[in-house]
Amino acid sequence: MQIYSNPFYYESDWSNFIVINNDLSEKIRKFVNIYPKLEIMKYLKLIFPAALLAFCAHGNAQEALRFTPEGSGPKVNPDSTVTLSLIAPSATEVKVNGFGDPIPMTKGSDGQWTAVTPKMRPDLYTYTFDIDGVRTIDPANAYIARDINALFSEVIVPGGNADLYAVQEVAHGNVAKIWYDSPSLGMKRRMTVYTPAGYDESPDKNYPVFYLLHGSGGDEEAWSQLGRAIQILDNLIATGKAQPMILVMPNGNADLQAAPGETAAGMYEPKGEHSWSEEGKFEKSFKDIIAYVDSHYRTIPDKAHRAIAGLSMGGGHALRTSLEMPDTFDYVGIFSGAARWHGKEMKADDKELTAALTRQFENAPRLYWIAIGKDDFLYDFNTAYRDILDGMQIPYEYHESDGGHIWSNWRDYLVIFTPRLFTPQD
């Protein structure tokens, strides 16, 4: 019988036995010198449950320490195609979704299914497998993200803006999940806060604040996960393309405290309708967020050093919050925004709306930026809103991209918008 020099495991012909406790390992070694191999096998079978308990209680290992997934995960090829594989010997049909049209996979004699995507443009892609009609993530890919109640596997095809989505060898900021009191909503609520590299080391320096809002069905984790906002800011700031700033990503669902699973409500099923609340409820509570941030972080608490932007529902929140608080934000970004007023399409003859816009632009934001994809289902709402702005001769910048209501666009918009913030005055 061989006892390996590595004290962390012993392999026999009947099990894979793992010993994390060094004292227990030494006892086994001494025991070997006294009893023959057969007796050792009986001994190990008897002590295995206790040893496993010691293993689980020890802090040096994870539960899945020796788990090896079947398959190899996604491989990005030099020509920007992606090779995907899946071990499913009993399946009859497998497709991969997330790279344009569904791609049929080919089954090999070993039960492994493979597919190669077309050449992909640089971006972060989320994908799933369809195995005989059952949707699943890639079991060999540890990188996953949640979008509302769906999980997706992730892969980055490098180049262009996609390099900003990846973690690079640069100075990194810190990210915290913060609970704050919202008297307006009568509850404690949670938000994600990013402070840039150097914040903790520069106690005498104050920073501008960028408030970034998620869409319907999202929460305070959406922009940091699917949006890659942390990596984007780290990389833009490190290369001098953006000013160091604090990034605040609140939960825009006015009737909820936090992301699913993060409150006493338990592990309920996330649904898009959880975002539905009375229009204006979240906007009116925004002062609670600003008050907490200004009192707990080293901010520059004036209009010139605050920005607000959001996607979809969050774009509508940014639009209406900046209307409600005209002296608060010098930078406003509306990404595929739900450009509605009192739940309806905006109308040029709405006197309440035009009065609010007039008040906001008497001291106009330094940048008012609207972006949307040509195929976005909210395109007509944004066109109607821009027609109102044009009719009132209100200045704004407009960016139109290809594609629809998708994270690929929103990440790009963040990359374009962020470098425009808090730059020195001309």
Secondary structure by P-SEA (a helix, b strand, c coil): cccccccccccccccccccccaaaaaaaaaaaacccaaaaaaaaaaaaaaaaaaaaacccccccccccccccccccccccbbbbbbbbccccbbbbcccccbbbbbbccccbbbbbbccccbbbbbbcccccccccccccccbbbbcccbbbbbbbbcccccccccccccbbbbbbbbbbbcccccbbbbbbbbbcccccccccbbbbbbbbbbcccccccccccccaaaaaaaaaaaaccccbbbbbbcccccccccccccccccccccccccccccccccccaaaaaaaaaaaccccccccccbbbbbccaaaaaaaaaaaaccccccbbbbcccccccccccccccaaaaaaaaaaaaccccccbbbbbcccccaaaaaaaaaaaaaaacccbbbbbbcccccaaaaaaaaaacccccccccc
